Amino acid sequence: MSAPSPDVLAIAEHRRGDLRDVSDQLVTAGSELAGATGGDLHVAVVSGDVEAFGRKANREGVDVVHTVADGEEFNHDVYVQAVEALVEEVDPRYLLAPNSVNGLDYVPAVARRLALPLVTDVVDIEAEPLVATREMYGGKVETEIEVADDRAVLTIRAGEWPATTDTGDASVEPFELEIDESRVGSSVNGFEEVGGGDVDITEADVLVSVGRGIDDEENLELIHDLADALGATVSASRPIVDAGWLEKGRQVGQSGKVVTPDVYIAVGISGAVQHVAGMKGSETIVAINTDPSAPIMDIADYAIHDDLFEVVPALIEEFE
Amino acid sequence: MKVLVAVTEVTTVDDEFEIDGLAIDDRYLGADMNEWDEYAVEEAVQLAEDGVADEVVTATVGPEEAEETIRQALAKGADRAIRVWDDDCAAADLLDVGAKTALLAGVVAREEPDLVLTGVQSGDAGFMATGVSLAADVGCQWAAVVNDLELSPEEGTADVRRELEGGVEELTTVELPAVLTIQTGINEPRYASLRGIRSAQSKELEHVTPGELGIEPATIEGALRLIGMAEPDVESEATVLEGSAEESAAELAAVLRERGVGVEG
């Protein structure tokens, strides 16, 4: 393959009629990269109301917006074909997409089909030469990855780049594509909101949130007792809901609810990035965890580095 | 139908650890079955118990030490196992998505499964990409981040729920054969029974080399180079409440009361 153009191609993301916030962050990351390569920043919107999405994706720093009108909602077969055709057209050095559930449902397929190196869940990028920073071991370390190729596909983590919200002066160009229906083997039939149960944790002023540190379902009683003593509502991190100990409507995080209570008390929660995404907007954050280096400590306002089974009963006693 | 489950042994890291060059010092490392793969194995074993799957085969890219983890999968009900590895794999500082894809695709070409299950991600490297990449490589359908699965072998389809962000699930139908990446919480992974553990010892666990699958060393080397590793800057500005559990609880109680928590009326 000959050397690519210095351009950057970023694929925006939308869902159920709205361009998602991460798309504006993608523009920021893309502008920085295009600044380093000296190329243009292309943004593509695929499927749905592409005229409206195209207007919104026209942010400062974007040179060309490509609109691909085929399809309504995200369908990975349509996306794979559209993005492959766009890569052929733009011949970018770097292809960027969000590291989202849908991003991860088509980007690895595109990278594989085009034999391009792929770095996912990137939190920082230096270009020329390309070095991508990403975490390993659940956020315990950050690694720097160099890509020994003159092209690369990168998916970026949401929330790591600021959003670009100023309107730009890109040209908006409809991209004509003949979808090969024989290569569409999946269909999206609908969406469902996950049932909330009888409690809306997003309405609570005070949340007592429980994580893996609670060890056993029987120990949950302690958390309910604390919530009762404080007049608080019980929420949880993912492992507790996965285990079926609390209902899905109480899950805080990326795949659960985003909460912004006055006080958020994280009990035995390490604070994985997916969890933090759902609660970092809380007014006051308290963390009770034996591990002083747990990521939850980075965003806590008050911390107790001690055994929850000692601290929680003592705290309940304070309020009885 | 034949189900192939990709099972990874992941490296676990102690809470306290030290980095030595481009790796964490061995003293702080452990190994375990990848958490997401536990759910993929369980899903496959349930398909066998329901009479939908005739055979459950696991595929692992990993060294001989990983066989303990592979035996766990066999003890939970997988029928046999394949492990792919050679010195080139061991020498690669980072087996990238392309390399893992090629190795697993080699197994898929040999086994021709009707369904491939993988975890959404590995708990160590966390690329979250191998399953979808594998599907593209072997030319079958796929779905990423599946938290519910209904198979219709007669229609040749799978109805899945994909767990999107923000408490929204996407209902999707994909044609078989397909690769599905399985999210935690889709089922309740079982513990291996004593009988299962005993029978696992006599189940077939085959070692193949990448060369035997037709994979070139250059593919294993890949294009990604690990050039740096560091602990993230901890920017904790938290006020740490010290003392015994009673003392710190009393301090916290004061903080909470200031904010109106637990105050009567």
Boltz contact constraints between the chains, C-beta under 6 A:
constraints:
  - contact:
      token1: [A, 101]
      token2: [B, 145]
      max_distance: 6.0
  - contact:
      token1: [A, 101]
      token2: [B, 164]
      max_distance: 6.0
  - contact:
      token1: [A, 104]
      token2: [B, 128]
      max_distance: 6.0
  - contact:
      token1: [A, 104]
      token2: [B, 144]
      max_distance: 6.0
  - contact:
      token1: [A, 105]
      token2: [B, 144]
      max_distance: 6.0
  - contact:
      token1: [A, 108]
      token2: [B, 129]
      max_distance: 6.0
  - contact:
      token1: [A, 108]
      token2: [B, 132]
      max_distance: 6.0
  - contact:
      token1: [A, 108]
      token2: [B, 133]
      max_distance: 6.0
  - contact:
      token1: [A, 109]
      token2: [B, 132]
      max_distance: 6.0
  - contact:
      token1: [A, 109]
      token2: [B, 136]
      max_distance: 6.0
  - contact:
      token1: [A, 112]
      token2: [B, 133]
      max_distance: 6.0
  - contact:
      token1: [A, 112]
      token2: [B, 136]
      max_distance: 6.0
  - contact:
      token1: [A, 112]
      token2: [B, 137]
      max_distance: 6.0
  - contact:
      token1: [A, 113]
      token2: [B, 136]
      max_distance: 6.0
  - contact:
      token1: [A, 117]
      token2: [B, 223]
      max_distance: 6.0
  - contact:
      token1: [A, 118]
      token2: [B, 97]
      max_distance: 6.0
  - contact:
      token1: [A, 118]
      token2: [B, 129]
      max_distance: 6.0
  - contact:
      token1: [A, 120]
      token2: [B, 127]
      max_distance: 6.0
  - contact:
      token1: [A, 120]
      token2: [B, 128]
      max_distance: 6.0
  - contact:
      token1: [A, 120]
      token2: [B, 129]
      max_distance: 6.0
  - contact:
      token1: [A, 136]
      token2: [B, 125]
      max_distance: 6.0
  - contact:
      token1: [A, 137]
      token2: [B, 13]
      max_distance: 6.0
  - contact:
      token1: [A, 137]
      token2: [B, 124]
      max_distance: 6.0
  - contact:
      token1: [A, 140]
      token2: [B, 13]
      max_distance: 6.0
  - contact:
      token1: [A, 141]
      token2: [B, 229]
      max_distance: 6.0
  - contact:
      token1: [A, 142]
      token2: [B, 230]
      max_distance: 6.0
  - contact:
      token1: [A, 142]
      token2: [B, 232]
      max_distance: 6.0
  - contact:
      token1: [A, 143]
      token2: [B, 226]
      max_distance: 6.0
  - contact:
      token1: [A, 143]
      token2: [B, 229]
      max_distance: 6.0
  - contact:
      token1: [A, 144]
      token2: [B, 227]
      max_distance: 6.0
  - contact:
      token1: [A, 144]
      token2: [B, 228]
      max_distance: 6.0
  - contact:
      token1: [A, 145]
      token2: [B, 224]
      max_distance: 6.0
  - contact:
      token1: [A, 146]
      token2: [B, 225]
      max_distance: 6.0
  - contact:
      token1: [A, 146]
      token2: [B, 227]
      max_distance: 6.0
  - contact:
      token1: [A, 147]
      token2: [B, 223]
      max_distance: 6.0
  - contact:
      token1: [A, 148]
      token2: [B, 223]
      max_distance: 6.0
  - contact:
      token1: [A, 148]
      token2: [B, 225]
      max_distance: 6.0
  - contact:
      token1: [A, 149]
      token2: [B, 223]
      max_distance: 6.0
  - contact:
      token1: [A, 185]
      token2: [B, 141]
      max_distance: 6.0
  - contact:
      token1: [A, 185]
      token2: [B, 175]
      max_distance: 6.0
  - contact:
      token1: [A, 186]
      token2: [B, 141]
      max_distance: 6.0
  - contact:
      token1: [A, 186]
      token2: [B, 172]
      max_distance: 6.0
  - contact:
      token1: [A, 186]
      token2: [B, 174]
      max_distance: 6.0
  - contact:
      token1: [A, 187]
      token2: [B, 173]
      max_distance: 6.0
  - contact:
      token1: [A, 188]
      token2: [B, 170]
      max_distance: 6.0
  - contact:
      token1: [A, 188]
      token2: [B, 172]
      max_distance: 6.0
  - contact:
      token1: [A, 189]
      token2: [B, 171]
      max_distance: 6.0
  - contact:
      token1: [A, 190]
      token2: [B, 171]
      max_distance: 6.0
  - contact:
      token1: [A, 191]
      token2: [B, 168]
      max_distance: 6.0
  - contact:
      token1: [A, 191]
      token2: [B, 170]
      max_distance: 6.0
  - contact:
      token1: [A, 192]
      token2: [B, 169]
      max_distance: 6.0
  - contact:
      token1: [A, 194]
      token2: [B, 167]
      max_distance: 6.0
  - contact:
      token1: [A, 206]
      token2: [B, 261]
      max_distance: 6.0
  - contact:
      token1: [A, 230]
      token2: [B, 261]
      max_distance: 6.0
  - contact:
      token1: [A, 230]
      token2: [B, 262]
      max_distance: 6.0
  - contact:
      token1: [A, 231]
      token2: [B, 262]
      max_distance: 6.0
  - contact:
      token1: [A, 242]
      token2: [B, 184]
      max_distance: 6.0
  - contact:
      token1: [A, 242]
      token2: [B, 185]
      max_distance: 6.0
  - contact:
      token1: [A, 254]
      token2: [B, 165]
      max_distance: 6.0
  - contact:
      token1: [A, 255]
      token2: [B, 163]
      max_distance: 6.0
  - contact:
      token1: [A, 256]
      token2: [B, 167]
      max_distance: 6.0
  - contact:
      token1: [A, 263]
      token2: [B, 259]
      max_distance: 6.0
  - contact:
      token1: [A, 263]
      token2: [B, 261]
      max_distance: 6.0
  - contact:
      token1: [A, 291]
      token2: [B, 15]
      max_distance: 6.0
  - contact:
      token1: [A, 297]
      token2: [B, 236]
      max_distance: 6.0
  - contact:
      token1: [A, 297]
      token2: [B, 238]
      max_distance: 6.0
  - contact:
      token1: [A, 298]
      token2: [B, 235]
      max_distance: 6.0
  - contact:
      token1: [A, 298]
      token2: [B, 236]
      max_distance: 6.0
  - contact:
      token1: [A, 300]
      token2: [B, 238]
      max_distance: 6.0
  - contact:
      token1: [A, 301]
      token2: [B, 238]
      max_distance: 6.0
  - contact:
      token1: [A, 302]
      token2: [B, 239]
      max_distance: 6.0
  - contact:
      token1: [A, 302]
      token2: [B, 255]
      max_distance: 6.0
  - contact:
      token1: [A, 303]
      token2: [B, 238]
      max_distance: 6.0
  - contact:
      token1: [A, 303]
      token2: [B, 240]
      max_distance: 6.0
  - contact:
      token1: [A, 304]
      token2: [B, 241]
      max_distance: 6.0
  - contact:
      token1: [A, 304]
      token2: [B, 248]
      max_distance: 6.0
  - contact:
      token1: [A, 306]
      token2: [B, 245]
      max_distance: 6.0
  - contact:
      token1: [A, 310]
      token2: [B, 245]
      max_distance: 6.0
  - contact:
      token1: [A, 311]
      token2: [B, 245]
      max_distance: 6.0
  - contact:
      token1: [A, 311]
      token2: [B, 249]
      max_distance: 6.0
  - contact:
      token1: [A, 314]
      token2: [B, 245]
      max_distance: 6.0
  - contact:
      token1: [A, 314]
      token2: [B, 246]
      max_distance: 6.0
  - contact:
      token1: [A, 314]
      token2: [B, 249]
      max_distance: 6.0
  - contact:
      token1: [A, 315]
      token2: [B, 249]
      max_distance: 6.0
  - contact:
      token1: [A, 318]
      token2: [B, 249]
      max_distance: 6.0
  - contact:
      token1: [A, 318]
      token2: [B, 253]
      max_distance: 6.0
  - contact:
      token1: [A, 319]
      token2: [B, 262]
      max_distance: 6.0
